[in-house]
Amino acid sequence: MRTARTTHHVAAAAVLAALLAACSGGASDGEVPSEQPPASSGAPATTAAPDEGPLPGVGIQLFQWSWDAIARECTNTLGPAGIDWVLTSPPQEHILGEEWWTSYQPVSHRVDSRLGSREQFTDMVSTCGSAGVGIVADAVVNHMTGQERPGTGWAGSSYEHYEYPGLFSDEDGDFHHCDTIDGDIQNYKDAEQVQSCELANLADLATGTERVRGVLQAYLADLVSLGVAGVRIDAAKHIPPEDIAAIIADLPSDVLVWQEVIRAGGEPVTPEQYVGNGQVFEFGYGRELVGLLGGSTFRQALTLGERGMLPSDDAVVFVVNHDTERNGEMLTARDPEYLLANVLMLAGAYGTPVLYSGYVFDDRDAGPVQDGDGKVLDASCPDAPGPATSLENGAWTCEQRWPAIQGMLEWRRVTDGAGLVAVDDSAGDVLAFSRGELGTVIVNRGDEEAVGSWPTTLAPGEYCDVADGPGSPQGCAGATIEVAADGTLSTTVPAGGFVAVHAEGRTS
């Protein structure tokens, strides 16, 4: 059993945490064997594949969830709910410490972290695959640690700031050093600084060299050999796109590649430069949702992504992630508009949507609840998860279990690929629309309930309102709503709420 331990922090640790948490635009982003796991040349045991239809599959980021907890959640919740992917936290060995960002300071490429062992990671991938859920691993390949003092990682590997035995060495030219204050990025208008200087003292890998590329290729190949369906390239903005192309060149063609490239106005490094390598996280999407739910022209929610963002097929979209949850840039589970933002994302046709599930905190550096040895305790969801549930610090938010989220996952599955019709935004704060003849959703961003009739394309009859949760063989999870003979739907839409009906939810 590991003993409780502490880690040394440099004087700039607070700055490091703030920059990692901000990570937006110009403010980014027994004896243990020492050898690294061997690379695999075999094909990955791919566990899931994206939908073939016009609407991509839906993923979820289970931030700081342990491997054992993810495995259970795949079987009990994610697979049955129709979620296609889980984005995990980084699986590699990392520095010691309680903060969440310790996971983003690699010490080695051993798959052994406070979230679980290599065996537990492998079992999770297999278990989730059996539930029809693929695993996308967060891969930290831009940098190593930001620790000035020598230390020992979670799995026992020793390291120094620029020395990682068996992996990287400053003597071999494996790190960038640039002539700025402290060697850090000072000017985000300078692409060379962004991609060759350090991000908050994190030892920046020289990804343009064949040696560094080879080590990173071996790490990604090892993850693929364990069966991951894809990888998220953390801090991709700080790696030239041609370097990423070289690092992922040998991955099987069916391995998903997601890249974190934060969009910021006037900067020379843009998401568009990376689409040749795979999909890119479109930060503009979540930012625009804030305005749409805050009072700007509501109808623009239907064309979100068509202006100033990546083409839909290239974009990964989200309401919040682990960085924006901590910097106030986007909506979070603490905001009353958060649920509606997720509803609009799941009802929309732009990009590959990724839900988010983390834990409650009041200190943005705070890590998840851990035992005395620093191991993250398995996530445990509240009995009645939902936006109105009051949670204490450290409690898991479990959005994937919110009835309304599960209902919208069902709505999305039924309406997949159908065109946008029957749009009605005449009420100002209420937006209603249908997808083909398969489903209708009505969203009320206002502070008062909306009573009225709205057009649908559904056949007359009674339908389950999946805002209360998905249907089951036993019937509707909550209310039923009648579509009249003329195709209109008369109902009351709660303040800050929605109603959603679909063709498969007809009860009479």
C-alpha positions in Angstrom: 0.0 0.0 0.0 1.3 3.5 -0.8 1.8 5.8 2.1 0.5 9.3 2.3 2.9 11.7 0.7 3.5 15.3 -0.2 5.0 17.0 -3.1 7.3 20.0 -3.4 5.9 23.0 -5.3 7.9 25.8 -6.8 7.2 29.4 -5.9 5.2 29.7 -9.1 2.9 26.9 -8.3 -0.1 29.2 -7.8 0.6 30.7 -11.2 0.8 27.3 -12.8 -2.5 26.2 -11.3 -4.1 29.5 -12.4 -2.9 29.2 -16.0 -3.8 25.5 -16.3 -7.3 26.3 -14.9 -7.7 29.4 -17.1 -6.4 27.7 -20.2 -8.3 29.9 -22.6 -7.0 32.0 -25.4 -4.0 34.2 -24.3 -4.2 32.8 -20.7 -3.9 29.2 -21.5 -4.1 26.5 -21.2 7.4 -3.3 -3.8 10.2 -2.1 -6.2 8.8 -0.4 -9.2 10.4 -1.3 -12.5 11.8 1.7 -14.4 11.2 0.6 -17.9 8.3 2.0 -20.0 5.6 -0.3 -21.3 6.4 -1.7 -24.8 4.8 -0.2 -27.8 2.4 -2.5 -29.7 2.4 -2.9 -33.5 -0.9 -4.7 -33.5 -4.3 -3.2 -34.4 -6.3 -1.6 -31.5 -9.1 -3.5 -29.9 -11.5 -0.7 -30.9 -14.5 -0.9 -28.7 -16.9 1.5 -30.4 -17.3 3.5 -33.6 -19.0 6.8 -34.3 -22.5 6.9 -35.7 -22.6 6.6 -39.5 -25.5 9.1 -39.8 -25.3 12.9 -40.2 -25.4 13.5 -36.5 -22.2 12.2 -34.8 -22.3 10.0 -31.7 -22.3 11.6 -28.2 -19.4 11.5 -25.8 -19.0 12.4 -22.1 -16.0 13.6 -20.2 -15.9 11.8 -16.8 -13.4 14.2 -15.2 -11.2 12.5 -12.6 -13.3 9.4 -12.5 -11.4 6.3 -11.5 -11.1 3.4 -14.0 -13.2 1.1 -11.8 -16.0 3.7 -11.5 -16.0 4.3 -15.2 -16.3 0.6 -15.9 -19.4 0.3 -13.7 -20.9 3.5 -15.2 -20.5 2.2 -18.7 -22.5 -0.9 -17.9 -25.1 0.6 -15.6 -25.7 4.0 -17.2 -23.7 5.1 -20.2 -24.4 2.2 -22.5 -28.1 2.0 -21.8 -28.4 5.8 -22.2 -26.8 5.8 -25.6 -23.5 7.5 -24.9 -20.9 6.4 -27.4 -17.6 7.6 -25.9 -16.0 8.4 -22.5 -13.2 10.9 -22.4 -11.0 9.9 -19.4 -8.5 11.9 -17.5 -4.8 11.3 -18.4 -3.8 7.7 -17.6 -0.1 8.1 -17.4 2.0 8.4 -14.2 2.1 11.9 -12.8 3.5 14.0 -10.0 2.2 13.7 -6.5 -0.3 16.1 -5.0 -4.0 16.5 -4.2 -4.8 19.1 -6.9 -6.6 18.1 -10.1 -3.8 19.4 -12.3 -1.3 16.9 -11.0 -2.8 14.5 -13.6 -1.5 16.9 -16.3 2.1 16.8 -15.3 3.5 13.5 -16.6 6.4 11.8 -14.9 6.5 8.7 -17.2 4.3 7.0 -19.8 3.5 4.1 -17.5 -0.3 3.6 -17.3 -0.4 3.8 -13.6 -2.0 6.8 -11.8 -4.1 7.7 -8.9 -7.1 6.8 -11.0 -6.0 3.2 -11.3 -3.4 0.7 -12.5 -2.7 -0.5 -16.0 -4.8 -3.7 -15.3 -7.7 -1.6 -14.1 -7.5 0.7 -17.2 -7.4 -2.4 -19.5 -10.4 -3.9 -17.7 -12.3 -0.6 -18.0 -11.7 -0.4 -21.7 -13.0 -4.0 -22.1 -16.0 -3.6 -19.8 -17.0 -0.3 -21.5 -16.6 -1.9 -24.9 -19.0 -4.7 -24.0 -21.5 -2.0 -23.1 -21.0 -0.4 -26.5 -19.0 2.6 -25.1 -15.6 3.5 -26.5 -12.8 5.0 -24.4 -10.9 8.1 -25.5 -7.8 8.7 -23.3 -6.5 12.2 -22.6 -2.9 12.2 -23.8 -0.5 14.7 -22.4 2.2 14.9 -25.1 3.2 18.6 -25.2 5.1 18.7 -21.9 6.3 16.9 -18.8 6.3 18.4 -15.3 6.6 22.0 -14.0 8.5 21.0 -10.9 11.9 22.6 -10.2 12.9 20.1 -7.5 13.6 16.4 -8.2 10.8 14.1 -7.2 9.2 10.7 -7.5 6.0 10.1 -9.4 2.9 8.2 -8.4 4.2 4.8 -9.6 7.7 5.4 -8.2 9.5 6.8 -11.2 12.2 9.4 -10.3 12.4 12.6 -12.3 13.9 16.1 -12.5 12.4 19.1 -14.4 14.2 18.2 -17.6 15.3 14.6 -16.9 13.0 11.6 -17.1 15.0 8.4 -17.1 14.2 6.1 -19.9 12.1 8.7 -21.7 13.5 12.2 -22.1 16.7 14.1 -21.3 17.8 17.7 -21.7 21.2 16.4 -22.7 19.6 14.7 -25.7 17.9 17.9 -26.8 14.4 16.7 -25.9 13.1 20.0 -24.6 12.5 23.5 -25.9 14.1 26.4 -24.2 13.3 29.9 -25.4 14.6 33.4 -24.6 11.7 34.9 -22.7 11.1 35.7 -19.0 11.5 32.3 -17.2 11.3 30.6 -20.6 7.5 30.9 -20.5 5.1 32.1 -23.2 4.7 35.8 -23.0 3.0 36.7 -26.3 0.2 34.7 -27.7 0.4 36.7 -30.9 3.7 35.0 -31.6 3.2 31.5 -32.9 6.8 30.5 -32.3 6.5 31.4 -28.6 3.1 29.6 -28.3 4.6 26.4 -29.7 8.2 26.4 -28.4 8.2 28.2 -25.1 6.9 26.8 -21.8 3.3 26.9 -20.7 3.6 27.9 -17.0 7.0 26.3 -16.4 5.9 22.9 -17.8 9.0 21.3 -19.5 8.1 21.7 -23.2 8.9 18.7 -25.4 10.8 19.3 -28.6 8.1 17.5 -30.7 9.9 18.4 -33.9 12.7 15.9 -33.2 12.5 12.3 -34.4 13.6 11.0 -30.9 10.8 12.8 -29.0 8.3 11.9 -31.7 9.3 8.2 -31.4 8.8 8.1 -27.7 5.4 9.8 -28.0 4.4 7.4 -30.8 5.3 4.5 -28.6 3.1 5.9 -25.8 0.1 6.3 -28.0 0.6 2.9 -29.6 0.6 1.4 -26.1 -2.7 3.1 -25.3 -4.1 1.7 -28.6 -2.8 -1.8 -27.7 -5.0 -1.5 -24.6 -8.0 -1.0 -26.7 -8.7 2.7 -26.6 -11.0 4.0 -29.3 -9.2 7.3 -29.5 -7.0 10.0 -27.9 -7.4 13.6 -27.0 -4.3 15.6 -27.6 -4.0 17.9 -24.6 -2.6 21.4 -25.2 -2.4 20.7 -29.0 -2.3 24.4 -29.6 1.2 24.4 -28.2 2.4 21.7 -30.7 2.8 22.6 -34.4 0.2 20.7 -36.4 2.9 19.0 -38.5 4.4 17.6 -35.3 1.1 16.1 -34.3 0.7 14.7 -37.7 4.0 12.9 -37.4 3.2 11.7 -33.8 -0.2 10.1 -34.9 0.9 9.0 -38.3 1.2 5.3 -37.4 -2.1 5.1 -35.5 -4.7 2.8 -37.1 -7.1 4.8 -39.3 -10.1 4.0 -37.1 -8.5 5.6 -34.0 -10.3 8.8 -33.1 -8.1 11.9 -32.6 -9.4 14.9 -30.8 -7.2 18.0 -30.4 -7.4 20.8 -27.8 -6.8 24.1 -29.7 -8.4 27.1 -27.9 -9.7 29.7 -30.3 -8.8 33.3 -29.4 -9.3 36.4 -31.6 -6.3 37.7 -33.4 -4.0 34.9 -32.6 -1.9 33.2 -35.3 -2.5 29.6 -34.0 -6.0 28.6 -35.0 -8.1 25.5 -34.8 -8.4 25.4 -38.6 -4.7 24.6 -38.9 -5.2 21.3 -37.1 -8.2 19.7 -38.8 -6.0 17.6 -41.1 -5.0 15.6 -38.0 -8.6 15.0 -36.7 -11.4 16.7 -35.0 -10.7 19.8 -32.9 -12.5 21.2 -29.8 -14.5 24.3 -30.8 -14.3 26.6 -27.8 -16.4 29.2 -29.6 -19.5 27.0 -29.3 -19.7 27.0 -25.5 -19.0 30.7 -25.4 -21.8 31.5 -27.8 -24.2 29.4 -25.8 -23.7 31.8 -22.9 -24.9 34.7 -24.9 -27.8 32.9 -26.5 -29.2 31.9 -23.2 -28.4 35.3 -21.7 -30.6 37.3 -24.1 -29.2 37.5 -27.6 -31.4 36.5 -30.6 -32.6 33.0 -29.6 -33.1 31.8 -33.1 -29.4 31.9 -33.7 -29.1 28.7 -31.6 -30.3 26.9 -34.7 -27.4 28.1 -36.8 -24.8 28.0 -34.1 -21.5 27.0 -35.7 -22.2 28.4 -39.1 -20.3 31.7 -38.3 -16.7 31.9 -37.3 -16.3 28.3 -36.2 -15.0 25.0 -37.7 -17.1 23.0 -40.2 -19.4 20.7 -38.3 -17.5 17.5 -39.2 -14.3 18.9 -37.8 -15.7 20.2 -34.5 -16.1 18.7 -31.1 -18.5 20.8 -29.1 -19.2 21.1 -25.4 -21.0 23.3 -22.9 -18.2 23.0 -20.3 -14.9 21.1 -19.7 -12.6 20.8 -16.8 -10.7 24.1 -17.6 -13.7 26.3 -18.4 -15.5 25.0 -15.4 -12.8 26.7 -13.4 -12.2 30.0 -15.2 -15.8 31.2 -15.5 -15.7 31.4 -19.3 -18.6 29.1 -19.9 -21.7 27.8 -18.2 -21.3 25.2 -15.4 -23.6 23.0 -13.4 -23.9 25.9 -10.9 -25.7 28.1 -13.5 -29.4 27.9 -14.0 -29.0 28.0 -17.8 -26.7 24.9 -17.8 -29.3 22.3 -18.5 -30.8 24.3 -21.4 -27.4 24.7 -22.9 -27.0 20.9 -22.9 -30.5 20.5 -24.3 -29.7 22.8 -27.2 -26.4 21.0 -27.9 -28.1 17.6 -28.0 -30.9 18.9 -30.1 -28.5 20.5 -32.5 -26.8 19.1 -35.6 -23.5 20.9 -35.2 -20.3 19.1 -34.3 -19.7 16.0 -32.1 -21.2 16.8 -28.7 -19.4 16.0 -25.5 -21.2 16.1 -22.1 -19.4 16.7 -18.9 -19.5 15.2 -15.4 -17.1 16.2 -12.6 -17.3 17.1 -9.0 -18.3 20.1 -6.8 -15.6 22.4 -5.6 -15.1 25.9 -4.2 -11.3 26.0 -4.7 -10.5 25.7 -8.4 -7.3 23.8 -7.7 -9.1 21.2 -5.6 -8.8 17.6 -6.7 -11.4 14.9 -6.3 -11.9 13.1 -3.0 -8.9 10.9 -2.3 -8.0 8.3 0.3 -5.0 8.7 2.7 -2.6 7.4 0.1 -3.8 9.9 -2.6 -5.8 7.4 -4.6 -9.0 8.9 -6.0 -12.1 7.3 -4.5 -14.6 5.8 -6.9 -17.4 8.2 -7.9 -20.7 7.8 -6.2 -23.8 9.5 -7.7 -26.6 11.0 -5.6 -29.8 9.2 -5.3 -31.7 11.8 -7.3 -29.2 13.5 -9.6 -30.4 16.6 -11.4 -29.8 20.3 -11.7 -31.8 21.1 -8.6 -29.9 18.6 -6.4 -27.9 20.3 -3.7 -24.4 18.9 -3.4 -21.5 19.5 -1.0 -17.9 20.0 -2.1 -16.4 16.8 -3.4 -19.7 15.3 -4.5 -20.0 14.0 -8.0 -22.3 15.9 -10.3 -23.3 12.9 -12.5 -25.0 14.8 -15.4 -25.1 11.5 -17.3 -27.8 10.4 -14.8 -29.9 13.5 -15.0 -33.3 12.4 -16.3 -33.5 15.4 -18.7 -30.1 14.6 -20.2 -31.1 11.0 -20.6 -34.3 12.0 -22.2 -32.6 14.3 -24.7 -30.1 11.5 -25.6 -33.2 9.4 -26.5 -34.7 12.3 -28.4 -31.4 12.8 -30.3 -31.3 9.1 -31.2 -34.8 9.1 -32.6 -34.4 12.3 -34.6 -30.8 11.5 -35.8 -30.3 13.0 -39.3 -33.7 14.6 -39.7 -33.8 18.2 -41.1 -34.8 21.3 -39.2 -38.4 22.3 -39.7 -41.3 24.1 -38.0 -39.3 26.7 -36.3 -41.2 29.1 -34.0 -39.4 31.9 -32.1 -42.4 34.3 -32.0 -42.4 34.3 -28.2 -38.9 35.8 -27.9 -37.6 33.8 -25.0 -39.2 30.6 -26.3 -37.7 28.6 -29.2 -39.5 25.7 -30.7 -38.4 23.5 -33.6 -38.8 20.0 -35.0 -36.6 17.6 -36.8 -38.3 16.1 -39.8 -41.4 14.3 -38.6 -39.6 12.6 -35.7 -39.5 15.1 -32.8 -40.2 18.5 -31.4 -38.4 20.4 -28.6 -39.6 23.7 -27.0 -37.0 25.6 -24.9 -37.9 28.5 -22.6 -35.0 30.6 -21.5 -37.3 33.1 -19.8 -37.9 33.8 -16.1 -41.6 33.0 -16.4 -43.4 29.9 -17.6 -44.6 30.0 -21.2 -48.2 28.9 -21.9 -49.2 28.4 -25.6 -49.4 26.3 -28.7 -46.6 25.5 -31.0 -46.4 23.7 -34.3 -45.0 20.2 -34.6 -44.7 17.7 -37.4 -45.8 14.8 -35.3 -49.0 12.8 -35.9 -51.9 13.5 -33.6 -51.8 11.6 -30.3 -50.4 11.5 -26.8 -46.6 11.6 -26.3 -44.2 11.2 -23.4 -42.4 14.4 -22.5 -38.8 13.2 -22.3 -37.8 16.3 -20.3 -38.8 14.1 -17.4 -36.6 11.2 -18.6 -36.6 8.6 -21.3 -39.5 6.2 -21.8 -39.5 2.6 -20.7 -41.6 -0.5 -21.2 -43.6 0.7 -18.2 -44.5 3.9 -19.9 -43.5 7.6 -19.6 -41.1 8.8 -17.0 -43.3 11.8 -16.3 -45.9 13.9 -18.1 -47.6 13.2 -21.4 -48.4 15.9 -24.0 -51.1 15.9 -26.6 -50.5 16.8 -30.3 -53.8 17.9 -31.7 -55.3 17.0 -35.0 -53.9 20.1 -36.6 -50.3 19.2 -35.4 -50.1 21.8 -32.7 -48.8 21.1 -29.2 -50.4 23.0 -26.4 -48.6 23.0 -23.1 -46.9 25.0 -20.4 -43.1 25.2 -20.6 -41.5 25.9 -17.2 -39.4 28.9 -16.7 -35.8 28.0 -17.6 -37.1 24.6 -18.8 -38.1 22.7 -21.8 -40.4 20.0 -23.2 -39.4 17.4 -25.8 -41.5 14.8 -27.6 -40.5 12.3 -30.3 -42.2 9.8 -32.6 -41.2 6.7 -30.6 -42.7 8.2 -27.5 -46.3 8.1 -28.7 -48.6 6.4 -26.2 -51.9 6.7 -28.1 
